[in-house]
Amino acid sequence: MALILGECLLREIRELKGMSQQELSDKLFAKYEISISDTMISKYERGLKFPNPLVSRAICKVLGCVESELYDFLEA
């Protein structure tokens, strides 16, 4: 069986941390000098775009989670 990418859980994790999309964007820039707009974060959350590995790792470090928690992986 293969794993397929399921639902993006970024919004749920971000909201559990009490952080807005803009606050996440600001912290990514302040800590790692990664410039990702709140609009792009919204696209990640809706599954319209996917962050590259560097951005994904930085998001996890800011949110205090691991990359495997960002998506619900399904078995095909």
Secondary structure as the mmCIF struct_conf table of DSSP 4:
data_model
#
loop_
_struct_conf.conf_type_id
_struct_conf.id
_struct_conf.beg_label_comp_id
_struct_conf.beg_label_asym_id
_struct_conf.beg_label_seq_id
_struct_conf.end_label_comp_id
_struct_conf.end_label_asym_id
_struct_conf.end_label_seq_id
STRN STRN1 LEU A 3 CYS A 8
HELX_RH_AL_P HELX_RH_AL_P1 LEU A 10 LEU A 16
TURN_TY1_P TURN_TY1_P1 LYS A 17 GLY A 18
HELX_RH_AL_P HELX_RH_AL_P2 GLN A 21 TYR A 32
HELX_RH_AL_P HELX_RH_AL_P3 ASP A 38 GLU A 45
TURN_TY1_P TURN_TY1_P2 ARG A 46 GLY A 47
BEND BEND1 LEU A 48 LYS A 49
HELX_RH_AL_P HELX_RH_AL_P4 PRO A 53 LEU A 63
TURN_TY1_P TURN_TY1_P3 GLY A 64 GLY A 64
HELX_RH_3T_P HELX_RH_3T_P1 GLU A 67 GLU A 69
BEND BEND2 LEU A 70 LEU A 70
STRN STRN2 TYR A 71 GLU A 75
#
